[in-house]
Amino acid sequence: MKEQIKIISGTANRSLANSISKYLKIKLTPTDIHRFNDGEIYARIQDSVRGCDIFVIQPTSPDVNANLMELLIIVDALKRSSPARITAVIPYFGYSRQDRKARSREPISAKLVAKMLETAGVDIVMAFDFHVPQVQGFFDIPSDNLDLIPLYAEYILKKKLKNLVFVSPDVGGVARTRSIANVMHAPIAIVDKRRSSHGIAKVENIIGDVNNKTAILVDDMIDTAGTITEAAALLKSKGAKDIYVMATHPVLSGPAIKRLKNSVIKEIITTDTIEIPKEKKISKIKVISIASLLAETIKRQHEGTSMGVVYDKLYKKLKF
């Protein structure tokens, strides 16, 4: 007998969890999640989950530490309730930028978080657009780094943008940029970026032809938007006609919104892996929902069927 599926939402992105719940026609399992006066997190699952296939939806978005701790506590509460399997659905995986020792005496925080999730009792991890693909290798449990290229490609085709060039904001993002460029049969360019310290980078040159083209900057996230707005300004100075940004995770911390408002960027295409607060919703930001794709992934994970068929259908819909 197939175990019952249960969808549980943390507090980080309930709107995404509600959308997934509606798509799957499965009610969210009720929970009691609150904080004590000193900030400690309490979580209790209010329905029996014994023998169930559990999916916990909780991005580790800002406040990353609180949301990560909440996820771990929810998983611990579940593990002590005898489920068949626990899948952590983490649309935005925080700490993935700290994926290597670039200098002596630095942590590899992405590896640490992976081990914390495994120790808590997670059996499978689902995420979208890790900062670097090798983060998957930090897990000793199955992990999925889900692909959003068909959704982005469909959006671009609907806008009927012409004479495209996809631009990587740094050398590290070339593989991500090339993936979408290959699907769209378009060339790529690369921004020569030099990073002096965490959160501080200087853009210096463009490798590739962007003159009189519609440039689309491709990145995994927008944090403070410093690098992306500088790169957009450099593209404009090199003759780019219109500049778009495609970034999966709208972290949008600090001065990001002000910088984006005042930038030469025409539109920022992002997703709802992170829920954007009302005060940060500006007309330049266009959100593509991942709910249906994530819901289908959850459904097929539960059934033990391949996602390849779904992606094949998405790619077949693209008409050039």
C-alpha positions, 0 to 999 in steps of 0.5 A: 500500500502506497504511503499517504502524502503530507505537505507541511509548510514552514513560515518562510513562504506560506504563499508558495506552499498554499499554491502547491497545495491547491495544485496537488489538491492536498490540504496543508497539514496543520502545524503550530509554529511560534517563537518564545519571547527569547526567540526560540522556535517551537514547532508541533505537527497537529496531525498524525504523520506515522508512515506518511511521505512528508514534504516540508516546504521551507526556503532558508531565505532572510532571516536565513538563520531563523528559517534554517533553524525552523526547518531543522526543528520541524524535521526533528518534530517529524522524525520523532513521529515515525514518518516513512520519508521526509523530503526537505523542499528548500526552494532557496538554499541559503549558505550555498555561496560558501561552497569552498575554502577560498582563503585559509581558516574559512568555513565551507558553510554549504557543507555544514548545512547539508550535514545538519539537514542529514543529521536532523533526519531529512531523507531527500532535498529539493532545491532550485538553482544552487549557487554552484552545482557542486553543492549537490555533492555535499549531500550523502542523501539524494538531492535535486537541483531543479531546472527553471530554464523552460519557464524562463525560455517560455517567458522570453518567447512570449515577450518576443525579444529579438537580437538576444545576448545572454550575459554572465555577471562573472566567470563562475556563472558561465555554465548557467548562462550558456544553458539558457543561451543554448536553448534560445539559440543565442550567443553569450557574453561575460562580465569581467568582475573582480571581487575584493571582499564579500559583497563588494565587487567591481565590474571592469570589462565585457567579453563578447559583443553586446552592441545594439543587442537585447542583453539578458544578465543571468544569475542565481540571485540578486542580493544587494544588486550592486554587481548586477546594476554596475554590470547593466550600466557597463553593458549600456555603455558598450552599446546594449539596446535594452537590458533585462535581468534573470535571477532565480532568487530575489534576496533583495537585501539592503539597498537593492530596491533603490539600486534597481529602481535607479538602474538602466535595467528594463525588467528583472525576471525572478521567481517566488522561491523567496516571497517578496515583501510588499514594500519591495514589489516594484514595477520592474520586478516580474515574478514567474511562479515555480508552484506548478513545476514544484508541485509536479516534482513533489507528485512524481517524487511521491509516485516514483516516476521520472520528471524527464517527461515533464521537462520534455513537454515543457521544452516541446512547448517552446516554438522558435 
